[in-house]
Amino acid sequence: MVDRIQIATAVLVRDGLVLAAHRNSLRHAYPDCWAFVGGHVEPGEQPHQAVRRECLEEVGVQVHDLVPIPMTVSNPALHMHGFLVTHWAGEPVNAAPEEHDDLRWFRPHELADLKMAHPESLPSILNAVQAAAE
């Protein structure tokens, strides 16, 4: 069995809005799609460590209180580790313009209208966002 690529992603939620990043059209994987902040889990790294690192690298925030979210992806080569994040230090900015050409806050229902990298994961993400709001 071939090892799957481990990806850790953060769904940052503030005031009922969800942060999404638009992947640069020159990206090899999932170009010109909206996605959540995150990336590859490096060797020797745990998913929660990877998502903390990626959030700092990509949007310049230190995340706290990670809550795991089940992530469904149709690509069998990927194993996604999702985390709901409602607490962080710093203000999100596009700190990785070579990866993302836009960073924007959306109402949860608006995500379904976007070209998402992994739209199949939206139901579990929306359930987690809704549960956090209650």
C-alpha positions as CSV (number, residue, x, y, z in Angstrom):
1,M,0.0,0.0,0.0
2,V,1.3,3.4,-0.9
3,D,1.4,6.0,1.9
4,R,-1.0,8.8,1.4
5,I,0.0,12.4,1.5
6,Q,-0.8,13.9,4.8
7,I,-2.4,17.4,4.7
8,A,-3.4,19.5,7.7
9,T,-5.9,22.3,7.2
10,A,-7.4,25.0,9.5
11,V,-10.9,26.3,9.2
12,L,-10.6,29.7,10.9
13,V,-13.9,31.1,12.1
14,R,-14.6,34.6,13.5
15,D,-17.9,36.4,14.0
16,G,-19.7,33.6,12.1
17,L,-17.4,34.1,9.0
18,V,-15.0,31.5,7.6
19,L,-11.6,32.4,6.2
20,A,-10.7,30.9,2.8
21,A,-7.6,31.4,0.6
22,H,-7.7,31.4,-3.2
23,R,-5.0,29.2,-4.6
24,N,-2.8,30.8,-7.2
25,S,-3.6,29.7,-10.8
26,L,0.0,28.6,-11.2
27,R,-0.2,26.1,-8.4
28,H,0.4,22.5,-9.4
29,A,-2.3,21.0,-7.2
30,Y,-5.8,22.5,-7.2
31,P,-5.0,25.7,-9.0
32,D,-7.5,28.6,-9.1
33,C,-9.6,27.1,-6.3
34,W,-10.6,28.3,-2.8
35,A,-9.2,26.3,0.1
36,F,-8.6,26.6,3.8
37,V,-5.2,27.5,5.2
38,G,-2.9,24.5,5.5
39,G,-0.5,22.2,3.8
40,H,1.7,19.1,4.0
41,V,2.5,17.4,7.2
42,E,6.3,17.2,7.3
43,P,8.2,14.0,8.3
44,G,8.3,13.7,12.1
45,E,5.4,16.3,12.5
46,Q,2.0,15.6,13.8
47,P,-1.1,17.1,12.0
48,H,-1.8,19.6,14.8
49,Q,1.8,20.8,14.7
50,A,1.7,21.1,10.9
51,V,-1.5,23.2,11.0
52,R,0.0,25.5,13.6
53,R,3.1,26.0,11.4
54,E,1.1,26.5,8.2
55,C,-1.2,29.1,9.8
56,L,1.9,31.0,10.9
57,E,3.6,30.7,7.5
58,E,0.5,31.4,5.3
59,V,-1.6,33.9,7.2
60,G,0.7,35.0,10.1
61,V,-1.4,33.9,13.0
62,Q,-0.7,31.6,16.0
63,V,-3.7,29.3,16.4
64,H,-5.0,28.0,19.7
65,D,-7.6,25.4,20.7
66,L,-7.6,23.2,17.6
67,V,-10.8,21.1,17.3
68,P,-10.5,18.1,14.9
69,I,-13.0,18.1,12.0
70,P,-13.6,15.0,9.9
71,M,-12.5,15.7,6.3
72,T,-13.7,13.8,3.3
73,V,-11.7,14.1,0.1
74,S,-12.2,12.3,-3.2
75,N,-8.5,12.0,-3.9
76,P,-7.4,8.6,-2.6
77,A,-3.7,9.8,-2.5
78,L,-4.6,12.4,0.3
79,H,-5.3,12.0,4.0
80,M,-6.8,15.3,5.2
81,H,-6.6,16.4,8.8
82,G,-9.0,19.2,9.4
83,F,-9.2,21.5,12.4
84,L,-11.7,24.1,13.5
85,V,-10.0,27.2,14.9
86,T,-11.9,29.9,16.7
87,H,-9.0,31.4,18.7
88,W,-5.7,32.8,17.4
89,A,-3.2,35.6,18.0
90,G,-2.7,38.1,15.2
91,E,-4.7,39.3,12.3
92,P,-4.8,37.0,9.2
93,V,-3.0,38.4,6.2
94,N,-1.8,36.8,3.0
95,A,1.8,36.0,4.1
96,A,2.3,33.6,1.2
97,P,1.3,35.4,-2.0
98,E,3.2,32.8,-4.0
99,E,0.6,30.3,-2.8
100,H,-2.5,32.4,-2.6
101,D,-3.7,35.4,-4.5
102,D,-6.6,36.3,-2.3
103,L,-7.7,35.8,1.3
104,R,-11.3,36.4,2.2
105,W,-14.0,35.9,4.9
106,F,-17.2,34.2,3.8
107,R,-20.5,33.4,5.4
108,P,-20.6,29.6,5.7
109,H,-23.4,29.2,3.1
110,E,-21.4,31.1,0.6
111,L,-18.7,28.4,0.5
112,A,-21.0,26.1,-1.6
113,D,-21.0,28.7,-4.4
114,L,-17.2,28.8,-4.6
115,K,-14.9,26.6,-6.7
116,M,-13.5,24.7,-3.7
117,A,-10.4,22.5,-3.8
118,H,-12.3,19.8,-1.8
119,P,-16.1,20.5,-2.0
120,E,-16.8,17.0,-0.7
121,S,-15.6,18.1,2.7
122,L,-18.0,21.0,3.0
123,P,-20.8,19.2,4.9
124,S,-18.6,18.2,7.8
125,I,-17.0,21.7,7.8
126,L,-20.3,23.4,7.9
127,N,-21.6,21.1,10.6
128,A,-18.5,22.0,12.7
129,V,-18.9,25.7,12.1
130,Q,-22.6,25.5,13.0
131,A,-21.8,23.6,16.2
132,A,-19.2,26.1,17.2
133,A,-21.7,28.9,16.8
134,E,-24.2,27.3,19.2
